[in-house]
Amino acid sequence: MHLHKWVVLVVILSLLPGCWDAREIENRSSVVATAIDTHPQGYEVTVQIPVPMKIAGSGGQGGSDGGQGAVDILSAHGSTLSDAFDKIRYQSNQDIFFGNNRLVLIGEKLAKRGIDPMLDFIRRSPEVRRRQWTVVVKGKAKDSLRVNTKLEQIPMEYILSMLEEGIKDGIFLREGLNDFLEDLTNPAKDPALNYLAITNGQIKWLGLALFHGEKMKGLFDRKVTRAVIQVKYGDLGESTDASCVKVPGEIVFDPKKLKRNITTHEVDGKPKIRVEVEVEGKVVERDCNMRLDEPKNLAILEKSIKREYEVRTRHAIKRAQKLGTDVFNFGDIIRTHHPRLWKKIDWNKEFPRVDVDVVYHVVIRRIGMQAR
C-alpha cells in the first residue's frame, strides 16, 4: 500500500512542468525606461538599459563616462509596437526584460495622434507594470533618454527624482500609468500627464499635457498648472507673484497650508459648481516700498494675492472648457453626489458651458525678518 502511494507521488511530480520559462538574472538585460515616438513606418521605440559594469559601486569602472556611460540605448521602428519591440530584442545578446521598467515617455506627436494602440499593448503585456510614471515629452521622447545627466548615472533616475520631488512639494501632477488607465475607464474623468522638454541638453518640467480620451488636446504651462494642482488634489502648487497695489512692484507669496472644497448643485436641471480654497503662507520676496508690519497693508496684499489666484484659476477652467477636457474631475464629483442629474446630462456637451464659481481666501502668516 505504501509502495503504491510512492509510485503515484512520483508519477504526479514527473508531470509537473516546473519553472519552464525561468531565466537567470545574469542572462537578462533589464529595461528601466521606454520612449515611444511616431515613425513614418509606424512607431519608434527606444529603451534604456543600465550597464552593471559601468555603474559606480558595482565593481566596474562606474562614473567615468557620465550619465550615458552607465546605460545602453537600443532603438528600433516597426509598423506596430510589437514589431518594434521584437526588433529591439534582436539587438541584444541577452533576453530583454521589461518587468523593471519604471518610466514611459511619450512623444508629443504620438500623444496628439492618439495612444490607444500603445495602451492596448501595455494592457496585454504580462511584463509591463502599471505602477510606473508616464510623461509626455516635447518633440521626440527618445531624446530624453540620451541626455547626459551629471547628478545621476542613469538618466531615468534623474527624471524620476525630478518627478518625485516635484510631486512631494505639491507642484507636479500626481498621475502615473495606473492613474491614467483608471481615468480612461471613468466617463466622468479626463486624464493628464506631466509635460517635459529637452532644452540645451537639460530636462525641464514645463507643465501638463491634457487629454480627452486617449488623445492629447492641449497644454497648460507652469502657472496655469498651479490651478489644477490646487483644485484637483488640494496640493499647494508653486509660489505666486502679486501686485503691491498701493506702490509699484510685486511680492512673492509661498503657500504653506491649503484647504479646498468643491460643492455641486443642481439649478434648473443644470449642474453648478463652486470651488472654495483657503490658503495660508508667507511672503518670501518683496519688490516694493511697502511696510509689511502694518495690518492694513497686509490686508491689501491678501486681497491682491486672492485676486491673482482667482483670475488664474478661472482662466485655467475656461481654457479646459475650451479644450473640452475635464482635467479638474468636476464630472466625477457630479456623478458621485448627483447620480440622477448625471444620467440626464451629456457631460461632454455640458462641461464646456458649466457654471463654475471660484473663491479664494488668503491669509499671510509670516512676512520674514524684514518688515520695512
Buried (B, 14 or more C-beta within 10 A) or exposed (E): EEEEEEEEEEEEEEEEEEEEEEEEEEEBBBBBBBBBBBBEEBBBBBBBBBBBEBBEEEEBEBBEBEBBBBBBBBBBBBEEBBBBBBBBEEEBEBEBBBEBBBBBBBBBBBBBBBBEBBBEBBEEBEEBBBEBBBBBBBEBBBBBBBBEBEEBBBBBBBBBEBBEEBBEEBBBBBBBBEBBBEBBEEEBBBBBBBBBBBEEEEBEBBBBBBBBBBEBBBBBEBBBBBBBBBBBBBBBBBBBBBBBBBEEEBBBBBBEEBEBEBEBBBEEEBBBBBBBBBBBBBBEEBEBEBEBEEEEBBEBBBEBBBBBBBEBBBBBBEBBBEBBBBBBBBBBBBBEBBEEBBEEBEBBEBBBEBEBEBBBEBEBEEBEEEEE
